[in-house]
Amino acid sequence: MPTDDDRRRLLESKFALSAIATLSPLCQDPRHGLGAEASGSQILAARRALLDLLNSQDPPEPARILARQEAADAAERALPIYDHVRGRVRDALLNVDPDAPLTASERARRLHLLRGVFKHSPGALSLLPLDNLERTLKSVVRDLDVLPELRNLNLGKRLALALAPLKTLDPLLRQTIREAEVAEQPLDQARADLDRALYAHALLVRSLLMRSGSDLNPGRLCLALDLDYDARRHTGAPISVEPGIEAVDAELASP
């Protein structure tokens, strides 16, 4: 079943494709015009691939829906603890007395240590499959308990609490989650491909407007660059209020 994020991807890509005709005349250098066309072709191909997968999906089995929800609930309880612990470690390593500042080399060493232990932001961590998420948290707990500079902070036990909800998941539930994750890999890849194409297109739009000296509102060429749209998105306005979403839903077999 398409998610609201899927509908948003399709809306933004539909908008980008409709604006290519406005974007191309701004390209004073023919090579830039070819770049705009190539970007549009990439978006179109990625959009079609995502639409095809969304429309060919079988309805998810109730057991899979329940399993994914239980895993999401467990991860939701774990991630804020991870973020809190990461912040505590960052402060301990980098927020030093201003009267005794770190040398550049020592600061670089501590940053390297911090990034070596906490390899993922909470947002990136939330996207990991369940097994990878649990394995990553265990690795961080181990580092917090073993590394000399960190073990005196006594934060390993705090983060270990975040693992408890994940450890208590039923083995059969875990298997169902793994099956669901494997089944969704092609869809996840299609989503990532379209996200990458849209991000690159937004960079291209900004570049072309700057090169051309145009004062055209970039939001007319790329929905992600529209300030009003961006404000609605970050204040939690539902995707259903966006102009053009009806046409997107009409493309989906089960919006």
N, C-alpha and C positions, 0 to 999 in steps of 0.2 A: 504494500500500500504506500503511495507517495506520502512523504512527510511534508510539513510546512517548509522545511529547508529545501526540499526538492522543488516545490512550487516556486519558491523564491529564486532558485537557480534558473528555472525555466523562464520566469518573468524577466529577470535581468538579461538573460541571453537573448530573449525575443526582442527586448528593447534595443540591445546593442546591434542586432542584425538590422533592425528597422532604421537605425541611425547611420549605417555605413554610407548611404547615399549622401548624407549631409557631411560626413567626415571626409570623404575622398576629395572634394573640391578644395579643402583647406591645405592639401598637400602640394606645396610649390615644387618640390622635387619629385619626379616620377617614381623614384625608388621608394619614397615614403608612401605614395599611393598604392604601390604594390604591397607594402607592408600592411596597410590598412585592409586591403582585400584578403591578404593571407590570414590576418587575424580573424576576419569575419568567417573565412572558410573553416578555420580551426574551431571556432565557436559553433558553427553550424554542424560540423561533424560530431563534436562532443555532445551537442544538444540532442542530435538524432539518436546517438548511441544510448544516452540516458533515457530518453523517451521510450525507445524500443524495449529496454530492460524493464522499465516501470510498467509498461503496458502488457508485458508478457509474464509478469510475476503471478504466481498462484497466491491466493489469499493465505496469510501466515496461519499456521496451526495454532490453536489456543494454547497448547503446551509450550510452544516456542515463545509466544507473546508473554506468558506468565514467567517463563525462565528468564527472558531478557529483562523483564521489569524487576524481578528480584535481584538480578545481578546489578542493574542500574541503581537500585536502592542501596545496595551494599557499597557500591563505588561512590555514591553520593555522600555516604557517611564517612568514607575513608579520605576523600580528596581534601576536604577542609583541614583535616588533621595534618596531612602531608604538607599543605600550603603553610600552615602555622609553624610546623617544625622547620621547614625550609627557611622561613623568615627569621626564626630564632637563631639558626645556624649562621645565616647571612649577617645578622647583627653581631654575633659573637666574633666572627672572623673579620668583618670589615668596618663595623661601627666602633672605632677605637677612640680613645681619649684624644681630642684635638691637640693637646699639648705634647702628645707622643705619637705623631703621625707615622703611618707606614711608609717605608721607602717604596719606590716604584716597583722594584723587583719583588719585594715581600708582598705587596698588594697583588701583583700578578700571580704569585705563587698561591696565595689564598683564594683568589678567584678561580684558578685552575682546580684547586681542591674542591671548592663549592660546586663547580660545574661537573666535576667528576663524580661526585656523590649524587647530586640532584640533576640528573641528565634531562629530565622532562619538566616543563611547566605543568601546572595543574590541568590546563586546557588540553595539552598534548597527552598527558597521562590518561585523561578521561576517554580518549579515542582508542586506547590500546585494547586488544582482546583481553578477556578476563584472565586467562592464564598468564599473559605477559604483564598485566597490571599487578597481579599477585607476586610474580617473580621479581618485578622491579621494586615493589615495596619491601620485599624480603631483603633484597640487596642493599637498600638504603638503611634498613634496620641493622643489618650486619656491619655496615661501615660506621654507623653511629656508635655501635657498641665496641668496635675494634680500633678504629683510628685514634691515635693518641690525642690529637688536638680536639677530637669531638666527643670521646667517651665520657669526659668529665662533665659534659653538659647534661648527661642523663636523659637524653631525648629518645634513645632507642626504644625504651619501654612505652613512651608516649605514642610513638608511631606504630609500635606493635599492636596497640589497641585498634588502629585503623584496619589491621589485617583480620581481626576477629570475625567481623561479619562475612568476609570473603571465605575464611576457612570453614565456616559452619554451613556453607551451601551444600546441599545434598549432592552426592556423586552423580545420580541420574540427572539432576538439574544441570550439573556442569556439562554432562555429555550433550544434553539438549542445546545448551548455549553454544558449545563448540560446533555442533551441526548447523545451527543458525548462522554462526559467524562464517563458516565455510561457504554456505549457500549464498551469503550476501557479498562475498568477495568481489565478484564481477560488478555488482551494483556499486559497491564502495569505490572501486577503481574508476567507474564511469563518473561518479560524483567528483572524485579528485581531479579527473581530466577536465571536466567542465569548470571547476573552481579555478584551476590553473590557467585555463584559456581566458576566463573572465578577468582574473587578476592581471595577466599580461596585457589584456586589451585596455584596462583602465590606465596602466602605465603608458601605453601607446597614445591614448587620447590626450593625456596631460602633455606628453612630449610634442605631439603634433600641434597642439594649441600654442605651446610656448614657441615652437619654431616658426609658426605662421604669424605670430603676433596678434592672433585673433582674440577679441574680448568676448567671444561666444561662451555662454555658460556651459561648463563641461557636463553639467547634469542633463543637458539636452542630447548629449552623445553617449553617455554612459550612466545608467541608473545608479550605480554604486557611488558616483561622484555628485549625485543630486543631494544637496544639503537637507532639504525637507524630507526626502525619502530616508536619508541616513538618520535623521532625528526621530522619525517614526519608528524605524527599526530598533534603535537603541532605547527607546522608551517602552518597547514591548507591544507596539500596535500590531494587531493581527494582520497576517498577509492578506486576508480576505478584504481588507479596506483599500488595497492598492488598485489604482486604475489599471485595467488590462488583465487582471487576474482571471476574469471570466473566460477570456480567450485561452488562457493557459489551461484552465480546468477542462475546457472543451477538448483539448488535445489528449487528455489523460483518460484512460479507460475507467479508472476508479479514483476520482479526485477526493 
